[in-house]
Structures are given as structure tokens and as C-alpha cells.
Amino acid sequence: MWGDFLSDIFDRLPEEKRERIINSALSAFGTNGYKKTSIADVAKAAAVSKPMIFTYFGSKAALYTFLAEYSIELVREEFRVHAHKLLTDDFFERILLSAEIKTAMLKRYPAILSFLTSMYYEQDMNVRPILEQRLKDTVPFREEQMMKGIDTSRFKEGIDLQNVMKLLSWVSSGLADEWRSKDIDAMDALLGEFNEVIEMLKNVLYKEEI
């Protein structure tokens, strides 16, 4: 699944140890960013030696690049598995279903949210060029998941869907900030609040039903 980013040595580790290293690295980079995170930080959190992290990945930049690929592919896989849930042609229903899928994923991999969010703002030139390409590659996938087969006739005349997507992106960013400051048990309550916001937008942007 992770292509060329896994070394043979890392690939042969017990699953529990691999997951511990990955989750520790996601949390460290997601919290502190690339520059302020050291391999020593990751090694300490994962309860392994610093030289072993270099043995597995070769460099901090290679580890970060692996994590970017890992996170993006994990999200894609979650949506592939649950693709049948997104067959509705109602735009706002699909947004809510998408949020439910992401919430379930975050309960299992809580560190991924902070890492994915940090990727968009990471400017260190050791990793920024590869991040820009990775993020660019996700655009067609996101657009297909959100827009393919949507009945746009439900929207009021003059509504710009690109602006709607921007608005939802801002709302989602705010939700992500809330998620990072709460524990896992609070996610369902936050999802309920998000549902209320989406229902309000639906009432404002959709034509009145006759």
C-alpha cells in the first residue's frame, strides 16, 4: 500500500511496532511541524532508538514523506471501502456522510487529523515540494467523491458551487481545530453540531421544496 516509502526492514517489523512508530511520528510532526520535530522526539515517543528510525527511513525528510503518503492513502482507502454510502445525489447528504466516515477513521487514528492539517501549512523546503505534488494529486479524488453524480438543480439560481466548496472547507477547518482540542469521546457531539450547520446551509442554498 505504501509503495517505495517502506524499507524492507520496517516492512518486516511486527504490526504493533510499526503502528506505534507511525502514530508517534504523526503526532510529533502534526503537533510541532517539520522543523521543530526531531528524529529523537519520534524515537522517544515510539520507545525505539534514534539509530533504528534512521535505519528504517534514512532521513527525517524521508520519514515525513512516508507519513504524507501513508495518511493520504489511508483516507482514500477509507472512502473506497465506504463508497457505497456516498451514492446519494444530494450534495449536503454526501457532505454529512463524508464527515461520518472521517469521524470513524479519526477515532481509530486520532493523530492523522493534526498531521493532515499541518501538511497544508508546512513550508519547510525539505518537504514542501513533495507535499505540493501530493496535495495536488488529491484534488481529482476529492472532487469525484464530493461532486460526481450530484443533482445541482437543487441549488438556488446563481449559487456558485466553487464558493460553496470554499465555505465548507472553512467550516471543516474550524471543525478540525475543535477536534484537535477535544478527546475522542467528544467527536460524536461535534459531528452533531456539524450536522446542524450543514442543515442550515442546506436550507439557505437549496430551492424551497414545492
N, C-alpha and C positions, 0 to 999 in steps of 0.2 A: 504493500500500500504506500510505503513512504519512499519508494524509488531509490535513487542513488544516495540519499542522505544518511541511510543506516550503514554503519560499518558492520562487517561480519561478526566482529566481537560483540558489539552491542546487540545485534540481532539474536545472538545465541544466549544472552542473559535470561534468567528466569523472568517471567512476565511481571511478577510483583516488583522486582528490582528495576526493570525498565520503566514501569509506570511511576515508581517513586522518583526516579531521576527526571523523567519528563514533567511530572507535576511540580516538582521542586523548581525546575528551570522556568516553567511557565509562570509560576507565582513570583519568582525573583525578578525576571525581566518585566513582567506585567506591572509589578509594583514600582520598580526603580528605574526602568528603562535600560537601554543597551549600555550606555557609557558607565552608569553607576553600578551596574551588576558585574561581579567578578566570577570567574570560574570557581574560586574558593567559596563564594557565597552559595553557589549551586551545590557544590560538593558537600558542604557542611549540612545544608538542608536535606540533602538526599542520603546523608550518612555514608558517603563513599569518599575515597581520596581524590584530591585535586588531580594528580597524575592520571588516574583512571578516566576522568572526564576527558582529558586531552587524548588519551588512548582511544576512547570511543568516537570522538568527534574531530580531533585535530586542532581546533581553534574555537575561540568564543564566537566568531562570526559564523563558522560552520554549524555550531550548536544552535545559534539563533535562527539561521536559515532553515535548519531542520524543523525547529519548532513552528516557524511560519507555515511550512508545508504541512506539517502534522495537523495544525489547527484548522487550516483551510480545508484539508481533505476530510477531516472529521466532521465538519459542518456539512460538507457536500454529501458524505455518506449518510448522515442522519436524514437529510432531505430525500435522498434516493430511497431509503428504507421506508419513509413515510410519505412517499409521493402520492399514494392513493388518497391521502387525506386532503390533498390540495387540488382536487379535481373540480371544486366549485367554480362557477364563473363569476361569483360575486367578489369584487376586489377586497372589500373590507372583511368579509368572512375569511378570505385567504390570508389576509394580514394577521387575523386573530389565530388562525390555525398554525401559521408560521411561528408566532410568538409562543404558542403552546409547545411546539416541537423544540424550540430553542430553550425554553424553560426546563423541559425534561432533560435535555442534554447538559444544561448548566448544573443541575442537581447532581449529575454524575461526574462532571468535570468542571468544578467551580472556578479553577484558575484560568480556564480558557477565555472567559469573558474579559478579564483585565488584560490578558495578553493580546487578544484580538483588537481591543480598543487601543492599546498602546501602539500597535503596529501602524495605525493610521497617522499617528503623530510623531513617530520615530524619525529623526532627522540625521542620525549619525551616518556618515558617508561610508562606513564599513559595511552597512547593511541596507541603506536606503535604496540604492539602485535595484537590488534584487527584490526588495519589498514592493517597489513601484510596479515592477513587472508582475509579481504575484497578485497584487491587488487589482491590477488591470485585467488579469486573466479571470477574476471572479465576476466581473461585470456581466458578461453574457449569461452566466449561470443564474445570477440574482434576478436579472430581467426576465429570464424564462420562468423561474419559479413564481415570480410575482405577477407577470403580465400575460403569459401565454394563455389564450382562451378566455380572457376576461371580457365580460359584457360591458363595454364602455358606454353604451346607450343609457345606462342607469344614472350617469352623471348629468348634472345640470349643464345647460349650454354655456360655453365659454370657459369651462373648467380645464385648466392645463394640467394634464396628468404628471408631467415632469415636476411641476411645482408641488403637486400633491405628494409625490415621492420624496421631495426635499423636506417637506413638512414632517412626513412620517420619519424620515431619517433623524431630524432634530428631536422629535418626540422619543424615538428609540434611544438616542444618545442620552437623553435625560433619564430614561428608564435604566439604562446601563449604569449610570452613575449611582442611582438608587440601589440597584442590585449589588454593586461593589461594597456599599456601606452597610448592607444587611446580611444576616445569616441565611442559610438555605431555607429555613422554616418560613421566612418572610416572603419567599418568592411567589407563592400562590396568591397572597394578599396583593402584592404589587401587580401580578398578572391581572387580577380582578380590577384594579384601578386602571390599568392599561385598556382593558376591555371597555370600561366606561368612557374613556377618552375616544376610542375608536368608534363607539356607538354615537357619540356626539358629532364627530366628524362626518359619519355616515348620514346623519340627519341633516347636516348643513350642506353637504356636497351632492347628495343624491336628489333626484327629482322626487316630488311627492307622489306617493302611490295613489292611483285613482281607484 
